[in-house]
Amino acid sequence: MPRVAAESQEISLDGGWESPTLGELLKDLEDGHRKKDSGEDASVHHVLDVASPETRPVPFLLSFNNLCYDVRGKADSVKTLLNDVSGEVCDGDVLAVLGASGAGKSTLIDALAGRVSSLRGTVTLNGEKVLKSQLLKVISAYVMQDDLLFPMLTVKETLMFASEFRLPRSLSKSKKMERVEALIDKLGLRNAADTIIGDEGHRGVSGGERRRVSIGADIIHDPIVLFLDEPTSGLDSTNAFMVVQVLKRIARSGSMVIMSIHQPSARIIDLLDRLIILSRGKSVFSGYPTSLPQFLSDFGHPVPGKRTSQSLHLTYSTRSGNRRATPMTTPYKALSLKESITTSVSRGKLVSGSTSSKPISMETVSYANRPLLEIYILSKRYIKNWSRTPELIITRLATVLVTGLILATIYWRLDNTPRGAQERMAFFSFAMSTMFYTCADNLPVFIHERYIFLRETTHNAYRTYSYVISHVLVSLPQLLALSIAFAVTTFWTVGLSGGLESFLYYCVIIYAAFWSGSSFVTFISGLIPNVMISFMVTISYLSYCLLMGGFFINRDRIPGYWIWFHYISLMKYPYEAVLINEFDDPSRCFVRGVQVFDGTLFAKVPDAIKVKMFDTLGNSLGTKITESTCLRTGPDLLLQQGISQLSKWDCLWVTFAWGIFFRILFYLSLLFGSKNKRT
């Protein structure tokens, strides 16, 4: 069989550096030999068998064999996304997965990262299976295709918070800062260190810098394995090349880099150590980049001088997915996994908070910080990001104040008449619904944070309940400010009764309504990641809650098959609470004497005739009814509205309980519904 030699290349990186250990590992490595069976149809099947003259030990060797992954389509059809894909990569190498759109690049990256639950095949690290173990989470990092970062934090702050989540608590803050500063230099972000990340409304770093920050946030703990899903997507050729340069430096520090990439330039190809090219889920080439031109030539498609070999191969692999090359055999022999990890940690690779004195278990989830410290760090980050968007805080406060002022001018100083009582009920119904609808504007913010949560918790940056608790602690002061603003604006101007005690209760029940609404919106954001769908679900549910809350239809008039919705209406309990707070005083009279005829056919009858009618009615009842006789008190109005089952304090606790209930559901939705895995 003919043998084709390929020269290995030493890549020189601008401002780069080399690990001495990696230099020894790569020294004298040679591309092996190509074999072709003369009796085989060359157009159907090619075999690449690249061997080295000698076997060399390496600290880490990730091998994957016979990976298969199927998904069910329409009408119980089965679509194969990965079909018998094999390969391996050692530390110090950059492995790139290439292929046309839909070839299975991202699926293979997800499979190797343990994000595919129904995968068939084996993934081993130094001979030990890691596909379903927690060890892979501890020693690896996964960089998503989208750059999900807090927009108002600077580059340095973003990396510093990442270090607080991922590095051991035994490491001092100054040591963490040193690591962040070194990483900033390594990523080429020194000039942008104090620039905010930015978003649509705030100018920040460039797209290439943003991508490098995203990578840096995931490698602050110096992982052994780094997975990236198309890290150059959306970048121009210069920024794409700079990103791959950074990845090459990371590999040289003793990590293995595995990434999917679409249409890399020739300069990027020169930086890669190994290639896997997929076509329709099958591996059509696996080997060194220097072997690719000869491989194409063997197919009868020599590479033209002005075209990169990979772009030409993508063309032919897309047309003919049955042509494939078997994965090459490597000249590496892995050391003991426990020994390799211990050695790696001892020389500075801090693996998710683990230290050299604490062995890493294959099944134990490791966190860098205790829960209370996680809550503190999460709260601090949220407050810092939120404080730099004062326009959002001011807008929410202004919305509540303007709504309160409008209601105050409409319902100005309501009197104690039948009409005044009815207008009070209308005011309370609209006011309580405002508390809930105002919270809906946070849906996009919560959904964006949800994706950040997924990225960070994939590799145990913090516990799920720490995130939920910190979210609660930070939101409560904001809700308190909104509650006080609305209560102060409306309580005296509308003419609500009672003194300081009634006002304080009014503040508290508004606060409880805000808390319940915010908790519901937060739960929806954790359950439904799509902004438009989550808005539709939120607004629809709150509208039904308003309908069944007790103002538009009394409880006694609700059909039996809908009465259950009345009891789960979020607006029922705060609405009844403020009604009881306003009308529970039996000494207040809302209907006196002739006022009983208001709103009836007798409303336009002269008062003298109304008095004679009262005399006749009183004689028949055996009592005297005058113009000042109280015919309906506040408690009578409550009974008329069907409010007799709960006290105002019961309604308050139920409203708070709804908020706690939805926060628990939010926690469960993150814990079980946001695994970030393919099924």
C-alpha positions as CSV (number, residue, x, y, z in Angstrom):
1,M,0.0,0.0,0.0
2,P,1.3,3.5,-0.8
3,R,2.5,5.5,2.2
4,V,2.1,9.3,2.3
5,A,4.1,11.2,4.9
6,A,2.8,14.5,6.3
7,E,4.9,17.1,8.1
8,S,3.8,18.4,11.4
9,Q,3.9,22.1,11.8
10,E,4.9,24.3,14.8
11,I,2.5,27.2,15.1
12,S,3.8,30.5,16.1
13,L,1.3,32.7,17.9
14,D,1.5,36.4,18.4
15,G,2.3,37.0,22.0
16,G,1.9,33.3,22.6
17,W,3.7,31.1,25.0
18,E,4.4,27.3,25.2
19,S,4.1,24.9,28.0
20,P,7.4,23.0,28.5
21,T,5.5,19.8,29.2
22,L,3.5,20.2,26.0
23,G,6.7,20.8,24.1
24,E,8.0,17.5,25.2
25,L,4.7,15.8,24.3
26,L,4.7,17.2,20.8
27,K,8.4,16.8,20.2
28,D,9.4,14.5,17.3
29,L,5.7,13.5,16.6
30,E,5.3,12.5,13.0
31,D,2.4,11.9,10.8
32,G,2.0,8.3,10.0
33,H,1.4,6.4,6.8
34,R,-1.6,6.1,4.6
35,K,-2.7,2.7,3.5
36,K,-5.0,1.7,0.7
37,D,-6.2,-1.7,-0.1
38,S,-5.7,-2.3,-3.8
39,G,-8.7,-4.6,-4.0
40,E,-11.0,-2.0,-2.5
41,D,-13.2,0.4,-4.5
42,A,-11.5,3.7,-3.8
43,S,-14.6,5.7,-4.6
44,V,-16.6,4.0,-1.9
45,H,-14.3,3.5,1.1
46,H,-11.0,4.8,2.1
47,V,-8.9,3.8,5.1
48,L,-6.5,6.2,6.9
49,D,-4.1,4.5,9.2
50,V,-1.7,7.0,10.6
51,A,0.8,5.6,13.1
52,S,3.8,7.0,15.0
53,P,7.1,5.2,15.3
54,E,6.7,5.0,19.1
55,T,4.1,5.3,21.7
56,R,4.3,8.3,24.1
57,P,2.5,8.7,27.4
58,V,0.2,11.7,27.7
59,P,-1.6,13.1,30.8
60,F,-5.1,13.0,29.3
61,L,-6.6,11.2,26.4
62,L,-10.3,11.5,25.6
63,S,-11.6,8.7,23.3
64,F,-15.0,8.3,21.8
65,N,-16.1,5.2,20.0
66,N,-19.1,4.2,17.9
67,L,-21.2,7.2,19.0
68,C,-24.8,7.0,17.6
69,Y,-27.6,9.3,18.2
70,D,-31.2,9.1,16.8
71,V,-34.2,11.4,17.2
72,R,-37.8,10.7,16.5
73,G,-39.4,12.7,13.7
74,K,-42.9,12.9,12.4
75,A,-45.0,9.7,12.0
76,D,-42.6,7.8,14.3
77,S,-39.8,8.2,11.7
78,V,-36.3,8.0,13.1
79,K,-33.6,10.5,12.0
80,T,-30.0,9.6,12.6
81,L,-27.8,12.6,13.7
82,L,-24.7,10.6,14.6
83,N,-23.8,7.3,13.0
84,D,-20.8,5.3,14.4
85,V,-18.5,8.3,15.0
86,S,-15.2,7.6,16.7
87,G,-12.0,9.5,17.5
88,E,-9.7,10.7,20.2
89,V,-7.9,13.8,21.3
90,C,-5.2,14.4,23.9
91,D,-4.3,17.5,26.0
92,G,-2.4,20.1,24.1
93,D,-4.5,19.5,20.9
94,V,-7.2,21.5,19.2
95,L,-9.7,19.2,17.6
96,A,-12.1,20.8,15.1
97,V,-15.3,19.2,13.9
98,L,-16.2,20.4,10.4
99,G,-19.1,19.7,8.1
100,A,-21.9,21.3,6.1
101,S,-24.9,22.6,7.9
102,G,-26.9,19.8,9.4
103,A,-23.9,17.4,9.3
104,G,-24.0,16.8,13.0
105,K,-21.2,19.1,14.3
106,S,-23.0,20.6,17.2
107,T,-24.6,17.3,18.0
108,L,-21.2,15.6,18.3
109,I,-19.9,18.4,20.6
110,D,-23.0,18.1,22.8
111,A,-22.5,14.3,22.9
112,L,-18.9,14.5,24.0
113,A,-19.8,17.1,26.6
114,G,-22.4,14.8,28.1
115,R,-25.4,16.9,27.0
116,V,-27.1,14.2,25.0
117,S,-29.1,11.8,27.2
118,S,-30.0,9.1,24.8
119,L,-26.5,8.6,23.3
120,R,-25.2,5.2,22.3
121,G,-21.5,4.4,22.4
122,T,-18.6,5.1,24.8
123,V,-16.7,8.2,25.9
124,T,-13.6,7.5,28.0
125,L,-11.0,9.7,29.6
126,N,-7.8,7.8,30.2
127,G,-9.7,4.6,29.8
128,E,-12.4,5.4,32.4
129,K,-16.0,6.0,31.2
130,V,-17.1,9.6,31.8
131,L,-20.2,9.8,29.7
132,K,-22.7,9.7,32.6
133,S,-20.4,10.6,35.4
134,Q,-20.1,13.9,37.3
135,L,-16.4,14.0,36.7
136,L,-16.7,15.4,33.2
137,K,-18.7,18.3,34.6
138,V,-15.9,19.0,37.1
139,I,-13.0,19.0,34.7
140,S,-14.5,20.5,31.6
141,A,-16.2,23.7,30.4
142,Y,-18.7,24.2,27.6
143,V,-18.9,27.5,25.7
144,M,-22.2,28.0,24.0
145,Q,-22.6,29.6,20.6
146,D,-24.4,32.6,22.0
147,D,-22.5,35.1,24.1
148,L,-24.7,35.2,27.2
149,L,-23.3,37.8,29.6
150,F,-24.6,40.5,31.9
151,P,-24.5,43.6,29.7
152,M,-23.7,46.2,32.3
153,L,-20.6,44.4,33.9
154,T,-17.2,45.2,32.6
155,V,-14.9,42.6,31.1
156,K,-12.8,42.5,34.3
157,E,-15.9,42.3,36.6
158,T,-17.4,39.5,34.4
159,L,-14.2,37.4,34.8
160,M,-13.9,38.3,38.5
161,F,-17.4,37.0,39.2
162,A,-16.6,33.9,37.3
163,S,-13.5,33.4,39.4
164,E,-15.5,33.8,42.6
165,F,-17.9,31.1,41.4
166,R,-15.4,28.6,40.0
167,L,-12.1,29.0,42.0
168,P,-11.7,27.5,45.5
169,R,-12.8,29.6,48.5
170,S,-9.4,28.9,50.0
171,L,-7.8,31.1,47.3
172,S,-7.6,34.7,48.4
173,K,-9.2,37.5,46.5
174,S,-5.8,38.9,45.5
175,K,-4.8,35.5,44.0
176,K,-8.1,35.4,42.1
177,M,-7.5,38.9,40.8
178,E,-4.0,37.8,39.7
179,R,-5.6,34.9,37.8
180,V,-8.1,37.2,36.2
181,E,-5.4,39.7,35.1
182,A,-3.4,36.9,33.6
183,L,-6.5,35.6,31.8
184,I,-7.2,39.0,30.4
185,D,-3.7,39.1,28.9
186,K,-4.1,35.6,27.6
187,L,-7.3,36.5,25.9
188,G,-5.9,39.7,24.4
189,L,-8.5,41.8,26.3
190,R,-6.2,44.3,28.1
191,N,-7.5,47.3,26.2
192,A,-11.1,46.4,26.9
193,A,-10.7,45.3,30.5
194,D,-12.7,48.2,31.9
195,T,-15.3,48.4,29.2
196,I,-18.8,47.1,29.8
197,I,-20.1,44.1,27.8
198,G,-22.9,46.2,26.3
199,D,-26.2,45.4,24.6
200,E,-28.6,47.0,22.1
201,G,-28.9,50.1,24.2
202,H,-25.4,50.4,25.6
203,R,-22.2,50.5,23.6
204,G,-19.7,47.9,24.8
205,V,-17.0,45.6,23.5
206,S,-16.8,44.3,20.0
207,G,-18.2,41.0,18.8
208,G,-14.8,39.3,18.9
209,E,-14.0,40.6,22.3
210,R,-17.4,39.6,23.6
211,R,-16.7,36.0,22.3
212,R,-13.4,35.9,24.1
213,V,-14.9,37.1,27.3
214,S,-17.5,34.4,27.0
215,I,-14.7,31.9,26.6
216,G,-12.8,33.4,29.5
217,A,-15.7,33.1,31.9
218,D,-15.9,29.4,31.3
219,I,-12.1,28.7,31.5
220,I,-11.3,30.8,34.6
221,H,-10.8,27.5,36.5
222,D,-8.4,26.2,33.8
223,P,-10.4,23.1,32.7
224,I,-8.8,20.0,31.3
225,V,-11.4,19.7,28.5
226,L,-12.9,22.7,26.7
227,F,-15.9,22.2,24.4
228,L,-17.0,25.0,22.1
229,D,-20.0,25.2,19.8
230,E,-19.0,27.2,16.7
231,P,-16.9,29.8,18.6
232,T,-16.2,31.8,15.4
233,S,-19.9,32.0,14.3
234,G,-20.9,35.6,13.4
235,L,-17.3,36.9,13.4
236,D,-15.3,38.3,10.6
237,S,-12.2,36.5,9.5
238,T,-9.8,38.6,11.6
239,N,-11.8,38.2,14.9
240,A,-12.4,34.5,14.1
241,F,-8.6,33.9,13.7
242,M,-7.9,35.8,17.0
243,V,-10.4,33.6,18.8
244,V,-8.8,30.4,17.5
245,Q,-5.4,31.8,18.4
246,V,-6.7,32.1,22.0
247,L,-7.9,28.6,21.9
248,K,-4.5,27.4,20.7
249,R,-2.9,29.1,23.6
250,I,-5.4,27.5,26.0
251,A,-4.5,24.1,24.5
252,R,-0.8,24.7,24.9
253,S,-1.4,25.3,28.6
254,G,-2.3,21.7,29.0
255,S,-6.0,21.5,28.0
256,M,-7.7,19.8,25.2
257,V,-9.9,21.9,23.0
258,I,-12.8,20.4,21.1
259,M,-14.9,22.7,18.9
260,S,-17.3,22.7,16.0
261,I,-16.5,25.2,13.3
262,H,-18.1,26.2,10.0
263,Q,-16.0,27.2,6.9
264,P,-12.7,28.0,8.7
265,S,-10.1,30.0,6.7
266,A,-6.7,28.6,5.7
267,R,-5.1,30.5,8.5
268,I,-7.4,28.8,11.0
269,I,-6.8,25.4,9.5
270,D,-3.1,25.9,10.2
271,L,-3.8,26.4,13.9
272,L,-5.7,23.1,14.2
273,D,-4.1,19.8,15.4
274,R,-6.8,17.4,14.3
275,L,-9.9,17.4,12.1
276,I,-13.0,15.4,12.0
277,I,-15.2,16.1,9.0
278,L,-18.8,14.9,9.2
279,S,-21.4,14.3,6.5
280,R,-24.9,13.4,7.4
281,G,-23.8,12.2,10.8
282,K,-21.0,10.1,9.6
283,S,-17.2,10.7,9.9
284,V,-15.7,11.1,6.4
285,F,-12.3,12.2,7.6
286,S,-10.4,12.0,10.8
287,G,-6.8,12.9,11.0
288,Y,-4.2,15.6,10.9
289,P,-5.0,18.7,8.7
290,T,-1.8,18.0,6.7
291,S,-3.3,14.7,5.6
292,L,-6.4,16.2,4.1
293,P,-4.9,17.3,0.7
294,Q,-3.6,13.8,0.0
295,F,-7.0,12.3,1.2
296,L,-8.8,14.5,-1.3
297,S,-6.3,13.6,-4.0
298,D,-7.0,9.9,-3.5
299,F,-10.6,10.6,-4.2
300,G,-9.7,12.1,-7.5
301,H,-10.2,15.7,-6.4
302,P,-6.8,17.4,-6.0
303,V,-7.0,20.8,-4.2
304,P,-6.8,23.8,-6.5
305,G,-4.1,26.3,-5.6
306,K,-6.6,29.0,-4.6
307,R,-9.0,26.9,-2.6
308,T,-8.6,25.5,0.9
309,S,-8.8,21.8,1.2
310,Q,-11.5,21.8,3.8
311,S,-13.9,23.9,1.7
312,L,-13.4,21.6,-1.3
313,H,-13.9,18.6,0.9
314,L,-17.1,20.0,2.4
315,T,-18.5,20.2,-1.2
316,Y,-17.8,16.6,-2.0
317,S,-18.7,15.2,1.4
318,T,-22.1,16.9,1.1
319,R,-22.7,15.3,-2.3
320,S,-21.5,11.9,-1.3
321,G,-22.0,11.0,2.3
322,N,-21.1,7.3,1.7
323,R,-17.4,8.1,1.4
324,R,-15.6,7.9,4.7
325,A,-12.2,7.5,6.3
326,T,-11.9,5.4,9.4
327,P,-10.4,7.2,12.4
328,M,-6.7,7.0,12.6
329,T,-4.8,5.2,15.3
330,T,-2.9,7.6,17.6
331,P,0.6,7.2,19.0
332,Y,-0.6,8.1,22.5
333,K,-0.9,6.1,25.7
334,A,-2.9,7.7,28.6
335,L,-1.6,7.7,32.1
336,S,-3.8,6.8,35.2
337,L,-6.7,9.2,35.4
338,K,-6.4,9.8,39.1
339,E,-2.6,10.4,38.8
340,S,-3.2,12.8,35.8
341,I,-5.8,14.9,37.6
342,T,-3.7,15.1,40.7
343,T,-0.7,16.2,38.7
344,S,-2.8,18.7,36.7
345,V,-4.3,20.3,39.8
346,S,-0.9,20.5,41.5
347,R,0.5,22.6,38.7
348,G,-2.2,25.2,38.9
349,K,-5.2,23.8,37.0
350,L,-7.9,24.5,39.6
351,V,-10.7,22.1,38.7
352,S,-14.0,23.6,39.9
353,G,-12.8,24.4,43.4
354,S,-11.0,21.1,43.9
355,T,-7.5,21.1,45.4
356,S,-4.7,18.7,45.3
357,S,-5.4,17.6,48.8
358,K,-9.0,16.7,48.1
359,P,-9.4,13.9,45.6
360,I,-12.0,14.2,42.9
361,S,-14.8,11.6,42.8
362,M,-16.3,10.2,39.7
363,E,-19.8,10.7,41.0
364,T,-19.7,13.6,43.5
365,V,-20.7,17.1,42.4
366,S,-18.2,19.7,43.6
367,Y,-18.9,23.3,44.2
368,A,-16.3,26.0,44.9
369,N,-18.3,27.8,47.6
370,R,-20.7,27.2,50.4
371,P,-24.4,28.1,49.8
372,L,-24.4,31.3,51.8
373,L,-21.3,32.6,49.9
374,E,-22.9,31.7,46.6
375,I,-26.0,33.7,47.5
376,Y,-23.9,36.6,48.5
377,I,-21.9,36.6,45.2
378,L,-25.0,36.2,43.1
379,S,-26.8,39.0,44.9
380,K,-23.8,41.3,44.6
381,R,-23.5,40.6,40.8
382,Y,-27.2,41.2,40.3
383,I,-27.2,44.5,42.2
384,K,-24.1,45.7,40.4
385,N,-25.6,45.0,37.0
386,W,-29.0,46.4,38.0
387,S,-27.6,49.6,39.5
388,R,-26.0,50.5,36.2
389,T,-29.4,50.6,34.4
390,P,-31.1,53.4,36.5
391,E,-33.4,54.1,33.6
392,L,-35.1,50.7,34.1
393,I,-35.6,51.4,37.8
394,I,-36.8,54.9,37.2
395,T,-39.2,53.7,34.5
396,R,-40.8,51.1,36.7
397,L,-41.1,53.6,39.6
398,A,-42.5,56.2,37.3
399,T,-45.1,53.8,35.9
400,V,-46.4,53.0,39.3
401,L,-46.4,56.7,40.3
402,V,-48.2,57.8,37.2
403,T,-50.8,55.0,37.5
404,G,-51.4,56.0,41.1
405,L,-51.8,59.7,40.2
406,I,-54.2,58.9,37.4
407,L,-56.3,56.7,39.8
408,A,-56.1,59.5,42.4
409,T,-57.5,62.1,40.0
410,I,-60.2,59.7,38.8
411,Y,-61.3,58.5,42.3
412,W,-60.6,61.7,44.1
413,R,-62.0,61.8,47.7
414,L,-64.7,59.2,47.4
415,D,-67.7,59.7,49.7
416,N,-69.6,57.2,51.8
417,T,-72.5,56.8,49.4
418,P,-73.7,53.7,47.5
419,R,-72.0,55.1,44.4
420,G,-68.8,55.8,46.5
421,A,-68.8,52.2,47.7
422,Q,-69.1,50.9,44.2
423,E,-66.3,53.2,43.0
424,R,-64.1,52.0,45.8
425,M,-64.6,48.4,44.6
426,A,-63.7,49.4,41.1
427,F,-60.6,51.2,42.3
428,F,-59.4,48.3,44.4
429,S,-60.0,45.8,41.5
430,F,-58.0,47.9,39.0
431,A,-55.2,48.7,41.6
432,M,-54.7,45.1,42.5
433,S,-54.5,44.0,38.8
434,T,-52.0,46.8,38.2
435,M,-49.7,45.2,40.8
436,F,-49.6,42.0,38.7
437,Y,-49.5,43.4,35.2
438,T,-46.6,45.7,36.2
439,C,-44.5,42.7,37.0
440,A,-44.8,41.3,33.4
441,D,-42.2,43.8,32.1
442,N,-39.5,41.7,33.8
443,L,-40.1,38.6,31.6
444,P,-37.4,39.4,29.0
445,V,-34.9,40.1,31.8
446,F,-35.6,36.9,33.6
447,I,-35.5,34.8,30.4
448,H,-32.1,36.3,29.5
449,E,-30.8,35.5,33.0
450,R,-32.2,32.0,32.6
451,Y,-29.8,31.3,29.7
452,I,-26.9,32.6,31.8
453,F,-28.0,30.4,34.6
454,L,-27.9,27.4,32.3
455,R,-24.4,28.1,31.1
456,E,-23.0,28.6,34.6
457,T,-24.7,25.7,36.3
458,T,-23.8,23.3,33.6
459,H,-20.5,23.0,35.3
460,N,-21.5,23.5,38.9
461,A,-20.7,27.2,39.3
462,Y,-23.4,27.4,42.0
463,R,-26.4,25.5,43.3
464,T,-29.8,26.1,41.8
465,Y,-31.4,27.0,45.1
466,S,-28.7,29.6,45.8
467,Y,-29.7,31.3,42.5
468,V,-33.4,31.3,43.5
469,I,-32.8,32.6,47.0
470,S,-30.5,35.4,45.7
471,H,-33.1,36.3,43.2
472,V,-35.7,36.7,46.0
473,L,-33.4,38.7,48.2
474,V,-32.5,41.2,45.5
475,S,-36.1,41.6,44.2
476,L,-37.8,42.3,47.6
477,P,-36.3,45.8,48.2
478,Q,-37.4,46.9,44.7
479,L,-40.9,45.6,45.3
480,L,-41.0,47.4,48.7
481,A,-40.1,50.7,47.0
482,L,-42.9,50.3,44.4
483,S,-45.4,49.3,47.1
484,I,-44.8,52.4,49.2
485,A,-44.8,54.7,46.2
486,F,-48.3,53.4,45.1
487,A,-49.7,53.4,48.6
488,V,-48.6,56.9,49.4
489,T,-50.0,58.2,46.1
490,T,-53.5,56.7,46.4
491,F,-54.4,56.1,50.1
492,W,-55.4,59.6,51.2
493,T,-56.1,61.0,47.8
494,V,-58.8,58.4,47.0
495,G,-60.2,58.9,50.5
496,L,-59.7,55.5,52.0
497,S,-60.7,55.1,55.6
498,G,-58.7,54.3,58.7
499,G,-55.6,55.8,60.2
500,L,-52.0,54.7,60.2
501,E,-52.8,51.0,60.9
502,S,-55.0,50.8,57.8
503,F,-52.4,52.6,55.7
504,L,-49.7,50.2,56.8
505,Y,-51.8,47.2,56.1
506,Y,-52.6,48.7,52.7
507,C,-48.9,49.0,52.0
508,V,-48.3,45.4,53.1
509,I,-51.0,43.9,51.0
510,I,-49.8,45.8,47.9
511,Y,-46.3,44.5,48.7
512,A,-47.7,41.0,48.9
513,A,-49.5,41.4,45.6
514,F,-46.3,42.6,43.9
515,W,-44.4,39.7,45.5
516,S,-47.0,37.2,44.2
517,G,-47.0,38.7,40.7
518,S,-43.3,38.8,40.5
519,S,-43.0,35.2,41.6
520,F,-45.5,34.1,39.0
521,V,-43.7,36.0,36.2
522,T,-40.4,34.5,37.4
523,F,-41.8,31.0,37.3
524,I,-43.1,31.6,33.7
525,S,-39.7,32.8,32.7
526,G,-38.1,29.6,34.0
527,L,-40.8,27.4,32.4
528,I,-41.1,29.0,29.0
529,P,-37.9,30.4,27.4
530,N,-39.7,32.1,24.5
531,V,-40.5,35.8,25.3
532,M,-43.6,36.1,23.1
533,I,-45.1,32.8,24.3
534,S,-44.4,33.7,27.9
535,F,-46.0,37.1,27.5
536,M,-49.1,35.5,26.0
537,V,-49.4,32.9,28.8
538,T,-48.8,35.6,31.5
539,I,-51.3,38.1,30.2
540,S,-53.9,35.5,29.5
541,Y,-53.7,33.9,32.9
542,L,-53.8,37.3,34.7
543,S,-56.8,38.3,32.7
544,Y,-58.7,35.2,33.8
545,C,-57.6,35.9,37.4
546,L,-59.0,39.4,37.1
547,L,-62.3,38.0,35.7
548,M,-62.6,35.5,38.5
549,G,-61.3,37.7,41.3
550,G,-64.7,38.7,42.6
551,F,-65.3,42.2,41.2
552,F,-66.8,41.4,37.8
553,I,-68.9,38.5,39.1
554,N,-69.6,37.5,42.7
555,R,-68.5,34.2,44.1
556,D,-72.2,33.1,44.5
557,R,-72.9,33.7,40.8
558,I,-69.9,31.8,39.4
559,P,-71.0,28.5,37.7
560,G,-70.0,25.4,39.7
561,Y,-67.7,24.1,37.0
562,W,-65.7,27.4,37.2
563,I,-65.6,27.9,40.9
564,W,-62.2,26.3,41.3
565,F,-60.7,29.0,39.2
566,H,-62.0,31.6,41.6
567,Y,-60.0,30.0,44.4
568,I,-56.8,29.9,42.4
569,S,-57.1,33.4,41.1
570,L,-54.1,35.4,42.3
571,M,-56.1,38.6,42.4
572,K,-58.9,37.2,44.6
573,Y,-57.0,37.4,47.9
574,P,-55.4,40.8,47.7
575,Y,-58.7,42.2,46.3
576,E,-60.7,40.8,49.2
577,A,-58.0,41.9,51.7
578,V,-58.3,45.6,50.7
579,L,-62.1,45.4,50.7
580,I,-62.1,44.0,54.2
581,N,-59.6,46.6,55.3
582,E,-61.9,49.3,53.9
583,F,-65.4,48.0,54.7
584,D,-65.0,46.0,57.9
585,D,-65.9,48.8,60.2
586,P,-69.6,48.4,61.2
587,S,-69.9,52.0,62.3
588,R,-69.4,53.2,58.7
589,C,-72.7,53.5,56.8
590,F,-72.8,53.6,53.1
591,V,-76.6,53.6,52.5
592,R,-78.8,56.0,54.6
593,G,-82.5,56.5,54.3
594,V,-83.6,57.7,50.8
595,Q,-80.2,56.6,49.4
596,V,-81.6,53.1,49.2
597,F,-83.5,54.2,46.1
598,D,-80.3,55.4,44.3
599,G,-79.9,53.5,41.0
600,T,-83.5,52.4,40.9
601,L,-86.7,53.6,39.2
602,F,-87.5,55.6,42.3
603,A,-84.3,57.7,42.2
604,K,-86.0,60.6,40.5
605,V,-89.0,60.6,42.9
606,P,-89.1,63.7,45.2
607,D,-87.6,63.1,48.6
608,A,-91.0,63.9,50.3
609,I,-92.6,61.0,48.6
610,K,-89.6,58.8,49.5
611,V,-90.2,59.7,53.2
612,K,-93.8,58.7,53.0
613,M,-92.8,55.4,51.4
614,F,-90.4,54.9,54.3
615,D,-93.2,55.6,56.8
616,T,-95.3,53.0,55.1
617,L,-92.5,50.5,55.1
618,G,-91.6,51.2,58.7
619,N,-95.2,50.7,59.9
620,S,-95.3,47.3,58.2
621,L,-91.9,46.4,59.8
622,G,-92.8,47.8,63.2
623,T,-89.8,50.2,63.1
624,K,-89.2,53.8,62.3
625,I,-87.1,54.6,59.1
626,T,-85.9,58.1,58.5
627,E,-83.6,59.8,56.1
628,S,-80.6,59.3,58.4
629,T,-81.4,55.6,59.2
630,C,-78.4,53.4,58.2
631,L,-79.6,50.7,55.9
632,R,-76.3,49.2,54.8
633,T,-73.0,49.2,56.6
634,G,-69.5,48.1,55.4
635,P,-69.9,44.5,56.6
636,D,-73.2,44.3,54.7
637,L,-71.4,45.3,51.5
638,L,-68.8,42.5,52.1
639,L,-71.6,40.0,52.5
640,Q,-73.2,41.2,49.4
641,Q,-69.9,40.6,47.5
642,G,-69.7,37.1,49.0
643,I,-66.7,37.9,51.2
644,S,-67.2,36.0,54.4
645,Q,-64.9,33.1,54.5
646,L,-61.5,34.7,55.2
647,S,-60.2,37.5,57.4
648,K,-57.9,40.2,55.9
649,W,-55.0,38.6,57.6
650,D,-55.8,35.2,56.1
651,C,-55.9,36.9,52.7
652,L,-52.6,38.4,53.3
653,W,-50.9,35.1,54.3
654,V,-52.5,33.4,51.3
655,T,-51.1,36.1,49.0
656,F,-47.6,35.7,50.4
657,A,-48.0,31.9,50.2
658,W,-48.8,32.2,46.4
659,G,-45.5,34.0,46.0
660,I,-43.6,31.3,47.9
661,F,-45.5,28.6,45.9
662,F,-44.4,30.1,42.6
663,R,-40.8,30.5,43.7
664,I,-40.7,26.8,44.6
665,L,-42.1,26.0,41.1
666,F,-39.5,28.3,39.6
667,Y,-36.8,26.3,41.5
668,L,-38.3,23.0,40.2
669,S,-38.5,24.3,36.7
670,L,-34.8,25.2,36.8
671,L,-33.8,22.0,38.5
672,F,-35.7,19.6,36.2
673,G,-36.8,21.5,33.2
674,S,-33.5,23.3,32.4
675,K,-31.1,20.4,32.1
676,N,-29.8,21.9,28.8
677,K,-29.6,18.4,27.3
678,R,-30.9,16.8,24.1
679,T,-33.2,13.9,24.6
